[in-house]
Amino acid sequence: MGDFLIFILVGLIAGFLASRVVTGKGRGWFWDIVIGILGAIIGGWLAGLLNISIGFGVFGRIVIAFVGAVILLLIWRLLFGRHKKPK
């Protein structure tokens, strides 16, 4: 149960920070957790692919999740961003 709560907390922190960096505001606690968890999956996959290992316990997990969440939000913005309508 403790690991699950740490996973949620890491997702919340990473998702909130990534949302603030990419969009300038948080998206609400639920979506920040979802973004952070998906970011952790993406970041962990990329770190493994690039053979990168970050220690530092929970802090390292937050860094990996943050990087993955930023990538996720940038891809989301690229695919579904607001497009200005031509006049």
Helices and strands as residue ranges (DSSP letters): H 2-23, H 29-49, H 57-80
